[in-house]
Amino acid sequence: MSQGTSSDATSRQTLAKVLALIGRYRLLLLASVLLASLTVVLQLYVPILFGDAIDQIVAPDDVDLKALAAILVQALALVIVSSVATWVMNMVNNRLAFHTVKDVRARAIRQIQRLPLSYLDAHSSGDVVQRIIADTDQLSDGLLLGFTQLFSGVVTIVVTLAFMLSKNVGVTLMVLVLTPVSFLVARFIAARSFDMFSRQTETRGRQTALVNELVGNLRVVKAFGHERKASAQFKAINDELQGYSQSAVFYSSLTNPSTRAVNNVIYALVALVGARLILSGRLTVGGLTVLLSYANQYMKPFNDISSVITELQNALACAARVFELIEASPEPADATTELVSHGGEVDIRDVAFSYDKRERLIEGFSFHAEPGTKTAIVGPTGCGKTTFINLLMRFYDTDAGSIHVDGQDIMDVSRASLRRTYGMVLQETWLKRATVRENIAFGRPDATDDEIVAAAREAHSWEFIRRLPQGLDTPITDDSLSQGQRQLLCITRVMLCLPPMLILDEATSSIDTRTEMQIQEAFDKLMRGRTSFVVAHRLSTIREADQILVMRDGRIVEQGTHAELLALQGFYTQLYNAQFAGSADLG
Amino acid sequence: MRKLLVHLHDYRRESVLAPLLKLAESLMDLLVPLVVAAIIDEGIARNDQGIIWGRFALLIGLAVLGMAFSFAAQWMAAKASVGFSTKLRQALFDHIQGLSYRELDALGTDTLITRMTSDISQIQNGLNLALRLLLRSPFIVFGAMVCAFAIDVPSALLFAVAIPLLSLVVFGIMLASIPLFARVQEALDQLLGMTRENLTGVRVIRAFCKERQEVDGFDRVNEALTHMNEHVGRLSALMNPATCLIINIATILLIREGALRVQAGALQQGDVVALYNYMAQIVVELVKLASLIITINRSLACARRVQDMLEIAPSMSYPEALPDKVPVTDEAVRFDHVSFSYTTTGDAALSDIDFVVRRGQTIGIIGGTGSGKTSVVNLVARFYDATLGTVLVDGIDVRAYPAGALVDKIGIVPQRAVLFEGSVRSNLLWGNERASDEELWEALATAQATEVVRGKDGHLDAPIEQGGRNLSGGQRQRLTIARALVKHPEILILDDSASALDFATDLALRRAIANLPGDMTVFIVSQRTSSVRQADQVLVLDDGQLVGTGTHDELMAACEVYQEIYYSQFPEDRPRVGHHATLQEVTA
């Protein structure tokens, strides 16, 4: 019970937020609701006029053409007005829905640029995409339009009842009492089919998993001549699914015929009672026509409302997810001072940092890098080498201590100016879905083709770019380039900007020897004379570094030169012997 | 669609009966207005209670009969559509399993899985709806018109005008919006792509301070999407009001015409009511039909995709039996001037490869990524056919082996260490269904995996989750090696299978394999020179060419590519650079 009320409260909050969100479109929502009521009343009134008209046609000598004409002209006018009103309402609804969606998405994309990395790292990109695309659609379709539908459904029921009452109280009460029967039937069937549906869903899930496994690894299946057994395994689950599906499909398809049958019985009863009322002079034939046509449509708004309410609950949940995203607190305000870099000296003093503030990760970490020196960061996979990058680039802020670049505290300068000071090449080779040229010129959109080609030559990427079908204009898709080529493009992107400091992440994935040598050469060129931080996997990089930071389980455990660290006989020595000796890659 | 429809064969009876029963149901619906007319014209007009009660009973009877027909129809439709999709799914699964690697490469795993799952579900749904409803709506529409003509021809002419007009509006708007909806979907996909890109690239975007530009790009697509939405929205906004207008105007004209006909004595009041009721039935059915056609259209597209897949013939064929004369030879594998490319138009993955492997030898294959190492072993197992030249195993052309015979000889450990849901035992038994527990433990010992399995609860019965995700990469890799060893293969292929193993385990593994009894031929594919240096023969590949063959020492003396690879991994050994004796000892 308390859970119900608390979720009601959240729903109310979400609704209030939605109203605030649609702001200037609130008038549209009002117009939509008013137009909906208008069309409902008009559309429901038309059958009454038709009933009246039929009452003018009793027998060959009893047809009042004049009265009939007047009624029909009235009906025509109402029909035209109601059609126009429906059309305007549809247009209003479109505007309301599409513009709300557009505004919410525009806000969301801006929010993404301002959210702290801690938020984005904690949410999978699929989840955030879902909020911005599907949930936002639900917010507008399900919530705003659902609200209009709900409203017009209620109006339909009230107006129908009122009109029916005006024709005959007894028949109206009868319809009112019998209608729930149809609901009960529907619910009875739903309860019966629910069990089958959940079994169907569960079995289908298992089948999909099996398909993913066997078809996804078909090469292994074939290599072991396992096809017959796989087929039998699939058949077992497929036959099981057939049983459940057949029942689920059958039971669920009983709802419509059953409720229709109940409706038909109600219809027959109205005809019977109506006919007897006519005989006793308390109803006209036109009145019976009206009652019959209402009895026919009476169930529809109930069905609509029940489906809209299910939809609304879902839409509210979606809206809450959208709000959670667009209302998350952005990164703290930025300093306006620009970082002025000269040389690239980095000084880290007593820094403490952890992702989960309840746990301690890095504490009392101090480190100094002279301008133009190279620092290697090493450690086993998953030891948190990216933490260091996160702090240098201010993707995350330190909990205590300070980081100075060329004597300026990075907290006192704008993030943009700090980040522009670094060139960054990460292991995940992110490229835009755009042309090669646009990707290389990402940091300097004004670069000329000559500059781009020069950078590409420097970074050894020109060799493959010029062999691409459209050269620099070749669009990049997810799998059009090899991992090594993507890495080279990322290097070229930095090569074009040539910032004073570098953050590099050597690739661990298997890249062929030749490309790897090219990447190494490009890295070496970039690093010449620049303060560089390299997440290192290669022995040579580590040995040539001026300083080495050794990380383990997210902490920095040792620091010094190669010789100093070997002399320590500590974790570095262990790491070196286990992984570096005997093979070039650290994996 | 013939390849699909054969699977409906067992459900012929149901597929015919379902729509017929549905027609019977709609016939009941069509009779209702006539009965109501009788109540008015005969019962009320003549003040005959008996007729009213009789007609009421008839209405109830029609309702009950209609429901019974409908239930039967739903059962037939459910049985036929679910049965059909079950058979189709099995057929597709078996068909996919029969395809060769070349087709699998071209199709891609995602496509195969979509066809197997969501496409077939859509087809089932579409078939079910089509069996139940496709005939029903047109039947009611035309039935209503026929009834109208039966009542009164001049009034019924209004139906003959209204129905085509309504169809024109409903189907016109629908057909015009389909391509527009497709474009909306495209724009939405683009927006989705940009959103994802902004999230996955957030560090790079911030590092380059490109937040503003990304937002601008997003806004442009967002704006375009909204425009397109409004465009198609304007069209579909017409549907309701237009149909409503047409049907109501038709009704007005109908009542007017009816009045004149009643005045002329050609019609009764109840007939007018019946005509009015028929008019109301039409529009509901037309709208239902339009949305039904959209669903069925979507299912047909899925059906075509599944059909296309079923029509793909495997590119490999196998003879029934081995040739009668089997040569006696000690050559386990021979490549006779073999060239190979993965696609018919693409670059050669292997060109003119020529080598001989004697039974019991250990062969190292080394080279960079894309040099063709995996291609060589793929040809040995005949996962692909060579474009030129011949591959021979035990002196017989691989193409002369019947299906499954070659695979039986070969134990392969693929690059990607994949295990399947089940237990350690069920996975190992893939190699040989009849292997005893001792044999499994022997294979595990050789694969250096004894400790891995001993460390799990249940040992051989320890559960393996899907894809083996409850194991580390190194553990998975050792189990896949054991799986291949359980087979006691004549030829063992380790395709870069030690990449997740540390150096010591890799070494122990190679020693254990070398010490196995019998004369198993072993291929070790690797990027590490340390993994192949003890091999009897090393094949050095570079860009699809065989650039060196020989032992480690021979290659160090003569093969430039091999030297390049070696020195990139052991820079200490490069001449003129200081010599680190300690490292040498470790690797020896």
Interface residues (C-beta under 8 A of the other chain):
Chain A: Q43 V46 F50 A53 I54 Q56 I57 V58 A59 P60 V63 L65 L68 A69 L72 A75 L76 V79 I80 S82 S83 V84 T86 W87 N90 M91 N94 R95 F98 H99 V101 K102 R105 A106 I109 R110 I112 Q113 R114 L117 L120 S125 V128 V129 I132 I133 Q207 T208 A209 V211 N212 E213 L214 V215 G216 N217 L218 R219 V220 V221 K222 A223 F224 G225 H226 E227 A230 S231 F234 K235 N238 D239 L241 Q242 S245 Q246 V249 F250 S253 L254 N256 P257 S258 R260 A261 N264 V265 Y267 A268 L269 A271 L272 A275 R276 I278 L279 V285 L288 T289 L292 S293 N296 M393 F395 R415 A416 R419 R420 Y422 M424 L426 E428 W430 K432 R433 F442 G443 P445 S482 G484 R493 C497 S510 I511 D512 T513 R514 T515 E516 M517 L539 S540 N577 A578 Q579 A581 G582 S583 A584 D585 G587
Chain B: E25 V32 V36 I39 I40 G43 I44 N47 Q49 I52 W53 R55 F56 L59 I60 L62 A63 V64 G66 M67 S70 F71 Q74 W75 A77 A78 K79 S81 V82 G83 S85 T86 R89 Q90 F93 D94 I96 Q97 G98 Y101 L104 T109 L112 I113 M116 T117 Q124 N128 R132 L188 L191 L192 G193 T195 R196 E197 N198 L199 T200 G201 V202 R203 V204 I205 R206 A207 F208 C209 K210 E211 Q213 E214 V215 F218 D219 N222 E223 L225 T226 N229 E230 G233 R234 S236 A237 L238 N240 P241 A242 C244 L245 N248 I249 T251 I252 I255 R256 G258 A259 L260 V262 Q263 A264 G265 Q268 Q269 G270 V272 V273 Y276 N277 A280 G368 T369 G370 S371 A381 F383 G404 V407 D408 I410 I412 P414 V418 F420 E421 W430 G431 Q466 G467 R483 K487 D496 S499 A500 D502 F503 Q527 R528 S530 E564 I565 S568 Q569 F570 P571 L583 V586 T587
